[in-house]
Amino acid sequence: MLNLILLQVAADGAQQGSQWSFWIMMILIFVVFYFFMIRPQTKKQKELQKQREAMKKGDKVVTAGGIYGEIKEVQENAFIITVAKDVTIKVNKESVYADASDASDAEK
């Protein structure tokens, strides 16, 4: 009878320890996800937003669709981009990126 009671107490203690280790592992997994996935992505988004806010008339850009052009006019939520002679398009600011060739020209 005493052995049965001791086994029950030991099993309850093991189950309680198992429960704590589960929560500790879940917290550690969340911390790893935060520092290796969420935080770098938010930093990258903030940097991209600053870059878009700094764009001005005359900057060379690439749209998300792969169209290269030059900013002709800056509006509140969009850019007017000159793609070719007498060809302009209106593009949402969120789908415009700085032209990488423009940055490499500045380095030279």
PDB file as gemmi writes it, atoms N, CA and C in Angstrom:
CRYST1    1.000    1.000    1.000  90.00  90.00  90.00 P 1                      
ATOM      1  N   MET A   1       0.821  -1.187   0.000  1.00  0.00           N  
ATOM      2  CA  MET A   1       0.000   0.000   0.000  1.00  0.00           C  
ATOM      3  C   MET A   1       0.873   1.262   0.000  1.00  0.00           C  
ATOM      4  N   LEU A   2       1.906   1.272   0.818  1.00  0.00           N  
ATOM      5  CA  LEU A   2       2.812   2.408   0.890  1.00  0.00           C  
ATOM      6  C   LEU A   2       3.535   2.612  -0.440  1.00  0.00           C  
ATOM      7  N   ASN A   3       3.924   1.491  -1.070  1.00  0.00           N  
ATOM      8  CA  ASN A   3       4.584   1.585  -2.376  1.00  0.00           C  
ATOM      9  C   ASN A   3       3.672   2.237  -3.403  1.00  0.00           C  
ATOM     10  N   LEU A   4       2.390   1.919  -3.378  1.00  0.00           N  
ATOM     11  CA  LEU A   4       1.423   2.488  -4.316  1.00  0.00           C  
ATOM     12  C   LEU A   4       1.282   3.995  -4.114  1.00  0.00           C  
ATOM     13  N   ILE A   5       1.275   4.441  -2.870  1.00  0.00           N  
ATOM     14  CA  ILE A   5       1.169   5.870  -2.567  1.00  0.00           C  
ATOM     15  C   ILE A   5       2.430   6.603  -3.030  1.00  0.00           C  
ATOM     16  N   LEU A   6       3.611   6.008  -2.766  1.00  0.00           N  
ATOM     17  CA  LEU A   6       4.868   6.629  -3.193  1.00  0.00           C  
ATOM     18  C   LEU A   6       4.967   6.712  -4.719  1.00  0.00           C  
ATOM     19  N   LEU A   7       4.487   5.689  -5.418  1.00  0.00           N  
ATOM     20  CA  LEU A   7       4.487   5.721  -6.878  1.00  0.00           C  
ATOM     21  C   LEU A   7       3.575   6.831  -7.406  1.00  0.00           C  
ATOM     22  N   GLN A   8       2.426   7.013  -6.752  1.00  0.00           N  
ATOM     23  CA  GLN A   8       1.487   8.061  -7.178  1.00  0.00           C  
ATOM     24  C   GLN A   8       2.089   9.456  -6.961  1.00  0.00           C  
ATOM     25  N   VAL A   9       2.747   9.679  -5.828  1.00  0.00           N  
ATOM     26  CA  VAL A   9       3.374  10.965  -5.540  1.00  0.00           C  
ATOM     27  C   VAL A   9       4.506  11.235  -6.535  1.00  0.00           C  
ATOM     28  N   ALA A  10       5.301  10.217  -6.828  1.00  0.00           N  
ATOM     29  CA  ALA A  10       6.398  10.370  -7.779  1.00  0.00           C  
ATOM     30  C   ALA A  10       5.857  10.682  -9.175  1.00  0.00           C  
ATOM     31  N   ALA A  11       4.789  10.044  -9.575  1.00  0.00           N  
ATOM     32  CA  ALA A  11       4.205  10.284 -10.898  1.00  0.00           C  
ATOM     33  C   ALA A  11       3.650  11.706 -10.992  1.00  0.00           C  
ATOM     34  N   ASP A  12       3.011  12.179  -9.916  1.00  0.00           N  
ATOM     35  CA  ASP A  12       2.501  13.553  -9.914  1.00  0.00           C  
ATOM     36  C   ASP A  12       3.644  14.562 -10.033  1.00  0.00           C  
ATOM     37  N   GLY A  13       4.745  14.315  -9.346  1.00  0.00           N  
ATOM     38  CA  GLY A  13       5.906  15.205  -9.411  1.00  0.00           C  
ATOM     39  C   GLY A  13       6.525  15.206 -10.800  1.00  0.00           C  
ATOM     40  N   ALA A  14       6.608  14.047 -11.427  1.00  0.00           N  
ATOM     41  CA  ALA A  14       7.169  13.959 -12.778  1.00  0.00           C  
ATOM     42  C   ALA A  14       6.275  14.677 -13.778  1.00  0.00           C  
ATOM     43  N   GLN A  15       4.959  14.547 -13.588  1.00  0.00           N  
ATOM     44  CA  GLN A  15       4.024  15.203 -14.500  1.00  0.00           C  
ATOM     45  C   GLN A  15       4.119  16.723 -14.341  1.00  0.00           C  
ATOM     46  N   GLN A  16       4.268  17.194 -13.127  1.00  0.00           N  
ATOM     47  CA  GLN A  16       4.394  18.637 -12.890  1.00  0.00           C  
ATOM     48  C   GLN A  16       5.671  19.160 -13.528  1.00  0.00           C  
ATOM     49  N   GLY A  17       6.779  18.441 -13.412  1.00  0.00           N  
ATOM     50  CA  GLY A  17       8.031  18.850 -14.035  1.00  0.00           C  
ATOM     51  C   GLY A  17       7.920  18.845 -15.550  1.00  0.00           C  
ATOM     52  N   SER A  18       7.215  17.879 -16.065  1.00  0.00           N  
ATOM     53  CA  SER A  18       7.003  17.788 -17.506  1.00  0.00           C  
ATOM     54  C   SER A  18       6.209  18.992 -18.006  1.00  0.00           C  
ATOM     55  N   GLN A  19       5.240  19.414 -17.228  1.00  0.00           N  
ATOM     56  CA  GLN A  19       4.425  20.560 -17.611  1.00  0.00           C  
ATOM     57  C   GLN A  19       5.274  21.837 -17.658  1.00  0.00           C  
ATOM     58  N   TRP A  20       6.144  22.021 -16.676  1.00  0.00           N  
ATOM     59  CA  TRP A  20       7.013  23.194 -16.658  1.00  0.00           C  
ATOM     60  C   TRP A  20       7.988  23.176 -17.825  1.00  0.00           C  
ATOM     61  N   SER A  21       8.544  22.023 -18.117  1.00  0.00           N  
ATOM     62  CA  SER A  21       9.498  21.955 -19.220  1.00  0.00           C  
ATOM     63  C   SER A  21       8.809  22.252 -20.555  1.00  0.00           C  
ATOM     64  N   PHE A  22       7.555  21.859 -20.694  1.00  0.00           N  
ATOM     65  CA  PHE A  22       6.794  22.166 -21.908  1.00  0.00           C  
ATOM     66  C   PHE A  22       6.669  23.675 -22.077  1.00  0.00           C  
ATOM     67  N   TRP A  23       6.307  24.405 -21.028  1.00  0.00           N  
ATOM     68  CA  TRP A  23       6.128  25.859 -21.120  1.00  0.00           C  
ATOM     69  C   TRP A  23       7.458  26.566 -21.341  1.00  0.00           C  
ATOM     70  N   ILE A  24       8.500  26.068 -20.718  1.00  0.00           N  
ATOM     71  CA  ILE A  24       9.824  26.664 -20.922  1.00  0.00           C  
ATOM     72  C   ILE A  24      10.253  26.496 -22.375  1.00  0.00           C  
ATOM     73  N   MET A  25      10.035  25.316 -22.940  1.00  0.00           N  
ATOM     74  CA  MET A  25      10.385  25.081 -24.342  1.00  0.00           C  
ATOM     75  C   MET A  25       9.559  25.968 -25.278  1.00  0.00           C  
ATOM     76  N   MET A  26       8.287  26.144 -24.991  1.00  0.00           N  
ATOM     77  CA  MET A  26       7.436  26.997 -25.825  1.00  0.00           C  
ATOM     78  C   MET A  26       7.919  28.447 -25.793  1.00  0.00           C  
ATOM     79  N   ILE A  27       8.302  28.919 -24.630  1.00  0.00           N  
ATOM     80  CA  ILE A  27       8.813  30.285 -24.498  1.00  0.00           C  
ATOM     81  C   ILE A  27      10.132  30.425 -25.248  1.00  0.00           C  
ATOM     82  N   LEU A  28      11.014  29.444 -25.134  1.00  0.00           N  
ATOM     83  CA  LEU A  28      12.288  29.493 -25.847  1.00  0.00           C  
ATOM     84  C   LEU A  28      12.082  29.478 -27.364  1.00  0.00           C  
ATOM     85  N   ILE A  29      11.131  28.699 -27.837  1.00  0.00           N  
ATOM     86  CA  ILE A  29      10.837  28.657 -29.274  1.00  0.00           C  
ATOM     87  C   ILE A  29      10.342  30.025 -29.736  1.00  0.00           C  
ATOM     88  N   PHE A  30       9.475  30.663 -28.964  1.00  0.00           N  
ATOM     89  CA  PHE A  30       8.980  31.987 -29.334  1.00  0.00           C  
ATOM     90  C   PHE A  30      10.110  33.005 -29.363  1.00  0.00           C  
ATOM     91  N   VAL A  31      11.009  32.948 -28.391  1.00  0.00           N  
ATOM     92  CA  VAL A  31      12.137  33.885 -28.346  1.00  0.00           C  
ATOM     93  C   VAL A  31      13.024  33.698 -29.571  1.00  0.00           C  
ATOM     94  N   VAL A  32      13.293  32.450 -29.943  1.00  0.00           N  
ATOM     95  CA  VAL A  32      14.118  32.177 -31.119  1.00  0.00           C  
ATOM     96  C   VAL A  32      13.432  32.705 -32.377  1.00  0.00           C  
ATOM     97  N   PHE A  33      12.131  32.451 -32.525  1.00  0.00           N  
ATOM     98  CA  PHE A  33      11.401  32.971 -33.676  1.00  0.00           C  
ATOM     99  C   PHE A  33      11.451  34.495 -33.716  1.00  0.00           C  
ATOM    100  N   TYR A  34      11.311  35.132 -32.573  1.00  0.00           N  
ATOM    101  CA  TYR A  34      11.323  36.591 -32.528  1.00  0.00           C  
ATOM    102  C   TYR A  34      12.660  37.145 -33.003  1.00  0.00           C  
ATOM    103  N   PHE A  35      13.766  36.630 -32.451  1.00  0.00           N  
ATOM    104  CA  PHE A  35      15.073  37.195 -32.758  1.00  0.00           C  
ATOM    105  C   PHE A  35      15.609  36.796 -34.125  1.00  0.00           C  
ATOM    106  N   PHE A  36      15.178  35.649 -34.675  1.00  0.00           N  
ATOM    107  CA  PHE A  36      15.709  35.218 -35.956  1.00  0.00           C  
ATOM    108  C   PHE A  36      14.768  35.445 -37.129  1.00  0.00           C  
ATOM    109  N   MET A  37      13.483  35.712 -36.884  1.00  0.00           N  
ATOM    110  CA  MET A  37      12.548  35.885 -37.990  1.00  0.00           C  
ATOM    111  C   MET A  37      11.757  37.186 -37.911  1.00  0.00           C  
ATOM    112  N   ILE A  38      11.121  37.462 -36.807  1.00  0.00           N  
ATOM    113  CA  ILE A  38      10.216  38.607 -36.701  1.00  0.00           C  
ATOM    114  C   ILE A  38      10.993  39.918 -36.636  1.00  0.00           C  
ATOM    115  N   ARG A  39      11.961  40.008 -35.763  1.00  0.00           N  
ATOM    116  CA  ARG A  39      12.715  41.252 -35.579  1.00  0.00           C  
ATOM    117  C   ARG A  39      13.475  41.688 -36.834  1.00  0.00           C  
ATOM    118  N   PRO A  40      14.209  40.789 -37.501  1.00  0.00           N  
ATOM    119  CA  PRO A  40      14.891  41.225 -38.728  1.00  0.00           C  
ATOM    120  C   PRO A  40      13.918  41.677 -39.822  1.00  0.00           C  
ATOM    121  N   GLN A  41      12.759  41.026 -39.906  1.00  0.00           N  
ATOM    122  CA  GLN A  41      11.783  41.411 -40.924  1.00  0.00           C  
ATOM    123  C   GLN A  41      11.228  42.805 -40.646  1.00  0.00           C  
ATOM    124  N   THR A  42      10.927  43.122 -39.394  1.00  0.00           N  
ATOM    125  CA  THR A  42      10.412  44.456 -39.078  1.00  0.00           C  
ATOM    126  C   THR A  42      11.474  45.527 -39.318  1.00  0.00           C  
ATOM    127  N   LYS A  43      12.743  45.212 -39.008  1.00  0.00           N  
ATOM    128  CA  LYS A  43      13.817  46.171 -39.282  1.00  0.00           C  
ATOM    129  C   LYS A  43      13.939  46.422 -40.778  1.00  0.00           C  
ATOM    130  N   LYS A  44      13.825  45.369 -41.565  1.00  0.00           N  
ATOM    131  CA  LYS A  44      13.912  45.505 -43.017  1.00  0.00           C  
ATOM    132  C   LYS A  44      12.746  46.336 -43.559  1.00  0.00           C  
ATOM    133  N   GLN A  45      11.544  46.127 -43.029  1.00  0.00           N  
ATOM    134  CA  GLN A  45      10.379  46.897 -43.463  1.00  0.00           C  
ATOM    135  C   GLN A  45      10.530  48.378 -43.118  1.00  0.00           C  
ATOM    136  N   LYS A  46      11.032  48.683 -41.937  1.00  0.00           N  
ATOM    137  CA  LYS A  46      11.244  50.076 -41.545  1.00  0.00           C  
ATOM    138  C   LYS A  46      12.275  50.749 -42.448  1.00  0.00           C  
ATOM    139  N   GLU A  47      13.343  50.033 -42.771  1.00  0.00           N  
ATOM    140  CA  GLU A  47      14.379  50.573 -43.646  1.00  0.00           C  
ATOM    141  C   GLU A  47      13.825  50.831 -45.047  1.00  0.00           C  
ATOM    142  N   LEU A  48      13.008  49.919 -45.552  1.00  0.00           N  
ATOM    143  CA  LEU A  48      12.397  50.088 -46.870  1.00  0.00           C  
ATOM    144  C   LEU A  48      11.435  51.270 -46.878  1.00  0.00           C  
ATOM    145  N   GLN A  49      10.689  51.453 -45.778  1.00  0.00           N  
ATOM    146  CA  GLN A  49       9.763  52.583 -45.677  1.00  0.00           C  
ATOM    147  C   GLN A  49      10.527  53.909 -45.671  1.00  0.00           C  
ATOM    148  N   LYS A  50      11.640  53.977 -44.944  1.00  0.00           N  
ATOM    149  CA  LYS A  50      12.459  55.193 -44.929  1.00  0.00           C  
ATOM    150  C   LYS A  50      13.008  55.485 -46.318  1.00  0.00           C  
ATOM    151  N   GLN A  51      13.414  54.425 -47.016  1.00  0.00           N  
ATOM    152  CA  GLN A  51      13.955  54.581 -48.361  1.00  0.00           C  
ATOM    153  C   GLN A  51      12.886  55.138 -49.305  1.00  0.00           C  
ATOM    154  N   ARG A  52      11.655  54.653 -49.193  1.00  0.00           N  
ATOM    155  CA  ARG A  52      10.565  55.141 -50.041  1.00  0.00           C  
ATOM    156  C   ARG A  52      10.226  56.592 -49.728  1.00  0.00           C  
ATOM    157  N   GLU A  53      10.259  56.964 -48.454  1.00  0.00           N  
ATOM    158  CA  GLU A  53       9.963  58.347 -48.074  1.00  0.00           C  
ATOM    159  C   GLU A  53      11.033  59.311 -48.586  1.00  0.00           C  
ATOM    160  N   ALA A  54      12.247  58.816 -48.757  1.00  0.00           N  
ATOM    161  CA  ALA A  54      13.348  59.658 -49.207  1.00  0.00           C  
ATOM    162  C   ALA A  54      13.394  59.800 -50.733  1.00  0.00           C  
ATOM    163  N   MET A  55      12.597  59.014 -51.448  1.00  0.00           N  
ATOM    164  CA  MET A  55      12.602  59.101 -52.910  1.00  0.00           C  
ATOM    165  C   MET A  55      12.053  60.447 -53.361  1.00  0.00           C  
ATOM    166  N   LYS A  56      12.677  60.981 -54.407  1.00  0.00           N  
ATOM    167  CA  LYS A  56      12.280  62.293 -54.908  1.00  0.00           C  
ATOM    168  C   LYS A  56      12.270  62.276 -56.431  1.00  0.00           C  
ATOM    169  N   LYS A  57      11.849  63.370 -56.991  1.00  0.00           N  
ATOM    170  CA  LYS A  57      11.791  63.513 -58.448  1.00  0.00           C  
ATOM    171  C   LYS A  57      13.187  63.302 -59.043  1.00  0.00           C  
ATOM    172  N   GLY A  58      13.241  62.496 -60.099  1.00  0.00           N  
ATOM    173  CA  GLY A  58      14.504  62.228 -60.771  1.00  0.00           C  
ATOM    174  C   GLY A  58      15.181  60.941 -60.356  1.00  0.00           C  
ATOM    175  N   ASP A  59      14.736  60.307 -59.252  1.00  0.00           N  
ATOM    176  CA  ASP A  59      15.334  59.043 -58.817  1.00  0.00           C  
ATOM    177  C   ASP A  59      14.924  57.919 -59.761  1.00  0.00           C  
ATOM    178  N   LYS A  60      15.855  57.016 -60.016  1.00  0.00           N  
ATOM    179  CA  LYS A  60      15.560  55.832 -60.824  1.00  0.00           C  
ATOM    180  C   LYS A  60      15.017  54.754 -59.909  1.00  0.00           C  
ATOM    181  N   VAL A  61      13.941  54.091 -60.348  1.00  0.00           N  
ATOM    182  CA  VAL A  61      13.270  53.094 -59.517  1.00  0.00           C  
ATOM    183  C   VAL A  61      12.892  51.865 -60.346  1.00  0.00           C  
ATOM    184  N   VAL A  62      12.531  50.812 -59.628  1.00  0.00           N  
ATOM    185  CA  VAL A  62      11.995  49.591 -60.217  1.00  0.00           C  
ATOM    186  C   VAL A  62      10.701  49.287 -59.496  1.00  0.00           C  
ATOM    187  N   THR A  63       9.651  48.950 -60.237  1.00  0.00           N  
ATOM    188  CA  THR A  63       8.383  48.575 -59.609  1.00  0.00           C  
ATOM    189  C   THR A  63       8.421  47.101 -59.229  1.00  0.00           C  
ATOM    190  N   ALA A  64       7.450  46.677 -58.449  1.00  0.00           N  
ATOM    191  CA  ALA A  64       7.355  45.275 -58.057  1.00  0.00           C  
ATOM    192  C   ALA A  64       7.139  44.381 -59.275  1.00  0.00           C  
ATOM    193  N   GLY A  65       6.572  44.932 -60.332  1.00  0.00           N  
ATOM    194  CA  GLY A  65       6.357  44.177 -61.558  1.00  0.00           C  
ATOM    195  C   GLY A  65       7.570  44.126 -62.467  1.00  0.00           C  
ATOM    196  N   GLY A  66       8.651  44.811 -62.091  1.00  0.00           N  
ATOM    197  CA  GLY A  66       9.880  44.768 -62.861  1.00  0.00           C  
ATOM    198  C   GLY A  66      10.014  45.870 -63.892  1.00  0.00           C  
ATOM    199  N   ILE A  67       9.223  46.916 -63.784  1.00  0.00           N  
ATOM    200  CA  ILE A  67       9.292  48.032 -64.730  1.00  0.00           C  
ATOM    201  C   ILE A  67      10.291  49.062 -64.206  1.00  0.00           C  
ATOM    202  N   TYR A  68      11.276  49.392 -65.039  1.00  0.00           N  
ATOM    203  CA  TYR A  68      12.274  50.393 -64.685  1.00  0.00           C  
ATOM    204  C   TYR A  68      11.800  51.759 -65.158  1.00  0.00           C  
ATOM    205  N   GLY A  69      12.054  52.773 -64.351  1.00  0.00           N  
ATOM    206  CA  GLY A  69      11.664  54.115 -64.746  1.00  0.00           C  
ATOM    207  C   GLY A  69      12.295  55.166 -63.867  1.00  0.00           C  
ATOM    208  N   GLU A  70      11.855  56.394 -64.083  1.00  0.00           N  
ATOM    209  CA  GLU A  70      12.363  57.535 -63.319  1.00  0.00           C  
ATOM    210  C   GLU A  70      11.173  58.292 -62.747  1.00  0.00           C  
ATOM    211  N   ILE A  71      11.269  58.690 -61.490  1.00  0.00           N  
ATOM    212  CA  ILE A  71      10.160  59.392 -60.838  1.00  0.00           C  
ATOM    213  C   ILE A  71       9.996  60.770 -61.467  1.00  0.00           C  
ATOM    214  N   LYS A  72       8.787  61.035 -61.924  1.00  0.00           N  
ATOM    215  CA  LYS A  72       8.467  62.332 -62.516  1.00  0.00           C  
ATOM    216  C   LYS A  72       7.768  63.224 -61.501  1.00  0.00           C  
ATOM    217  N   GLU A  73       6.924  62.593 -60.648  1.00  0.00           N  
ATOM    218  CA  GLU A  73       6.160  63.354 -59.657  1.00  0.00           C  
ATOM    219  C   GLU A  73       5.899  62.474 -58.446  1.00  0.00           C  
ATOM    220  N   VAL A  74       5.944  63.082 -57.266  1.00  0.00           N  
ATOM    221  CA  VAL A  74       5.665  62.367 -56.020  1.00  0.00           C  
ATOM    222  C   VAL A  74       4.314  62.830 -55.506  1.00  0.00           C  
ATOM    223  N   GLN A  75       3.406  61.885 -55.292  1.00  0.00           N  
ATOM    224  CA  GLN A  75       2.099  62.188 -54.721  1.00  0.00           C  
ATOM    225  C   GLN A  75       2.020  61.574 -53.327  1.00  0.00           C  
ATOM    226  N   GLU A  76       0.880  61.745 -52.675  1.00  0.00           N  
ATOM    227  CA  GLU A  76       0.746  61.265 -51.302  1.00  0.00           C  
ATOM    228  C   GLU A  76       0.931  59.750 -51.196  1.00  0.00           C  
ATOM    229  N   ASN A  77       0.245  58.989 -52.021  1.00  0.00           N  
ATOM    230  CA  ASN A  77       0.307  57.527 -51.955  1.00  0.00           C  
ATOM    231  C   ASN A  77       0.845  56.887 -53.219  1.00  0.00           C  
ATOM    232  N   ALA A  78       1.321  57.679 -54.162  1.00  0.00           N  
ATOM    233  CA  ALA A  78       1.754  57.125 -55.440  1.00  0.00           C  
ATOM    234  C   ALA A  78       2.890  57.940 -56.030  1.00  0.00           C  
ATOM    235  N   PHE A  79       3.542  57.324 -57.009  1.00  0.00           N  
ATOM    236  CA  PHE A  79       4.552  57.989 -57.809  1.00  0.00           C  
ATOM    237  C   PHE A  79       4.064  58.016 -59.248  1.00  0.00           C  
ATOM    238  N   ILE A  80       4.354  59.085 -59.951  1.00  0.00           N  
ATOM    239  CA  ILE A  80       4.181  59.124 -61.398  1.00  0.00           C  
ATOM    240  C   ILE A  80       5.565  58.836 -61.967  1.00  0.00           C  
ATOM    241  N   ILE A  81       5.675  57.745 -62.715  1.00  0.00           N  
ATOM    242  CA  ILE A  81       6.970  57.282 -63.204  1.00  0.00           C  
ATOM    243  C   ILE A  81       7.008  57.378 -64.722  1.00  0.00           C  
ATOM    244  N   THR A  82       8.096  57.935 -65.236  1.00  0.00           N  
ATOM    245  CA  THR A  82       8.319  57.972 -66.678  1.00  0.00           C  
ATOM    246  C   THR A  82       9.053  56.692 -67.057  1.00  0.00           C  
ATOM    247  N   VAL A  83       8.407  55.897 -67.941  1.00  0.00           N  
ATOM    248  CA  VAL A  83       8.972  54.623 -68.349  1.00  0.00           C  
ATOM    249  C   VAL A  83       9.745  54.763 -69.656  1.00  0.00           C  
ATOM    250  N   ALA A  84       9.205  55.526 -70.573  1.00  0.00           N  
ATOM    251  CA  ALA A  84       9.846  55.807 -71.862  1.00  0.00           C  
ATOM    252  C   ALA A  84       9.441  57.214 -72.261  1.00  0.00           C  
ATOM    253  N   LYS A  85       9.932  57.669 -73.393  1.00  0.00           N  
ATOM    254  CA  LYS A  85       9.576  59.007 -73.849  1.00  0.00           C  
ATOM    255  C   LYS A  85       8.064  59.083 -74.043  1.00  0.00           C  
ATOM    256  N   ASP A  86       7.439  60.058 -73.372  1.00  0.00           N  
ATOM    257  CA  ASP A  86       5.990  60.288 -73.434  1.00  0.00           C  
ATOM    258  C   ASP A  86       5.161  59.129 -72.886  1.00  0.00           C  
ATOM    259  N   VAL A  87       5.744  58.263 -72.044  1.00  0.00           N  
ATOM    260  CA  VAL A  87       5.003  57.165 -71.407  1.00  0.00           C  
ATOM    261  C   VAL A  87       5.183  57.294 -69.905  1.00  0.00           C  
ATOM    262  N   THR A  88       4.080  57.599 -69.207  1.00  0.00           N  
ATOM    263  CA  THR A  88       4.123  57.698 -67.747  1.00  0.00           C  
ATOM    264  C   THR A  88       3.088  56.754 -67.154  1.00  0.00           C  
ATOM    265  N   ILE A  89       3.406  56.250 -65.977  1.00  0.00           N  
ATOM    266  CA  ILE A  89       2.467  55.394 -65.256  1.00  0.00           C  
ATOM    267  C   ILE A  89       2.384  55.876 -63.819  1.00  0.00           C  
ATOM    268  N   LYS A  90       1.231  55.607 -63.215  1.00  0.00           N  
ATOM    269  CA  LYS A  90       1.026  55.936 -61.800  1.00  0.00           C  
ATOM    270  C   LYS A  90       1.124  54.627 -61.027  1.00  0.00           C  
ATOM    271  N   VAL A  91       2.022  54.612 -60.037  1.00  0.00           N  
ATOM    272  CA  VAL A  91       2.292  53.389 -59.293  1.00  0.00           C  
ATOM    273  C   VAL A  91       2.186  53.672 -57.798  1.00  0.00           C  
ATOM    274  N   ASN A  92       1.578  52.764 -57.072  1.00  0.00           N  
ATOM    275  CA  ASN A  92       1.478  52.864 -55.618  1.00  0.00           C  
ATOM    276  C   ASN A  92       2.876  52.869 -55.013  1.00  0.00           C  
ATOM    277  N   LYS A  93       3.087  53.677 -53.989  1.00  0.00           N  
ATOM    278  CA  LYS A  93       4.409  53.790 -53.351  1.00  0.00           C  
ATOM    279  C   LYS A  93       4.894  52.461 -52.778  1.00  0.00           C  
ATOM    280  N   GLU A  94       3.974  51.627 -52.337  1.00  0.00           N  
ATOM    281  CA  GLU A  94       4.356  50.360 -51.710  1.00  0.00           C  
ATOM    282  C   GLU A  94       4.971  49.375 -52.695  1.00  0.00           C  
ATOM    283  N   SER A  95       4.794  49.609 -53.995  1.00  0.00           N  
ATOM    284  CA  SER A  95       5.318  48.665 -54.979  1.00  0.00           C  
ATOM    285  C   SER A  95       6.505  49.227 -55.747  1.00  0.00           C  
ATOM    286  N   VAL A  96       7.220  50.189 -55.150  1.00  0.00           N  
ATOM    287  CA  VAL A  96       8.369  50.801 -55.814  1.00  0.00           C  
ATOM    288  C   VAL A  96       9.611  50.596 -54.949  1.00  0.00           C  
ATOM    289  N   TYR A  97      10.710  50.246 -55.624  1.00  0.00           N  
ATOM    290  CA  TYR A  97      11.993  50.036 -54.960  1.00  0.00           C  
ATOM    291  C   TYR A  97      13.045  50.874 -55.660  1.00  0.00           C  
ATOM    292  N   ALA A  98      14.073  51.267 -54.914  1.00  0.00           N  
ATOM    293  CA  ALA A  98      15.166  52.028 -55.524  1.00  0.00           C  
ATOM    294  C   ALA A  98      15.889  51.129 -56.517  1.00  0.00           C  
ATOM    295  N   ASP A  99      16.302  51.694 -57.619  1.00  0.00           N  
ATOM    296  CA  ASP A  99      16.995  50.945 -58.664  1.00  0.00           C  
ATOM    297  C   ASP A  99      18.405  50.616 -58.187  1.00  0.00           C  
ATOM    298  N   ALA A 100      18.768  49.337 -58.198  1.00  0.00           N  
ATOM    299  CA  ALA A 100      20.093  48.904 -57.740  1.00  0.00           C  
ATOM    300  C   ALA A 100      21.191  49.451 -58.634  1.00  0.00           C  
ATOM    301  N   SER A 101      20.936  49.593 -59.921  1.00  0.00           N  
ATOM    302  CA  SER A 101      21.963  50.134 -60.821  1.00  0.00           C  
ATOM    303  C   SER A 101      22.232  51.598 -60.497  1.00  0.00           C  
ATOM    304  N   ASP A 102      21.227  52.292 -59.982  1.00  0.00           N  
ATOM    305  CA  ASP A 102      21.401  53.683 -59.568  1.00  0.00           C  
ATOM    306  C   ASP A 102      22.392  53.752 -58.401  1.00  0.00           C  
ATOM    307  N   ALA A 103      22.292  52.806 -57.462  1.00  0.00           N  
ATOM    308  CA  ALA A 103      23.185  52.788 -56.319  1.00  0.00           C  
ATOM    309  C   ALA A 103      24.603  52.440 -56.754  1.00  0.00           C  
ATOM    310  N   SER A 104      24.749  51.526 -57.705  1.00  0.00           N  
ATOM    311  CA  SER A 104      26.093  51.162 -58.151  1.00  0.00           C  
ATOM    312  C   SER A 104      26.737  52.297 -58.942  1.00  0.00           C  
ATOM    313  N   ASP A 105      25.942  53.110 -59.657  1.00  0.00           N  
ATOM    314  CA  ASP A 105      26.477  54.263 -60.355  1.00  0.00           C  
ATOM    315  C   ASP A 105      26.996  55.302 -59.360  1.00  0.00           C  
ATOM    316  N   ALA A 106      26.316  55.438 -58.221  1.00  0.00           N  
ATOM    317  CA  ALA A 106      26.725  56.415 -57.216  1.00  0.00           C  
ATOM    318  C   ALA A 106      28.056  56.015 -56.581  1.00  0.00           C  
ATOM    319  N   GLU A 107      28.316  54.713 -56.477  1.00  0.00           N  
ATOM    320  CA  GLU A 107      29.571  54.247 -55.896  1.00  0.00           C  
ATOM    321  C   GLU A 107      30.748  54.554 -56.803  1.00  0.00           C  
ATOM    322  N   LYS A 108      30.542  54.529 -58.116  1.00  0.00           N  
ATOM    323  CA  LYS A 108      31.625  54.761 -59.090  1.00  0.00           C  
ATOM    324  C   LYS A 108      31.914  56.203 -59.175  1.00  0.00           C  
TER     325      LYS A 108                                                      
END                                                                             
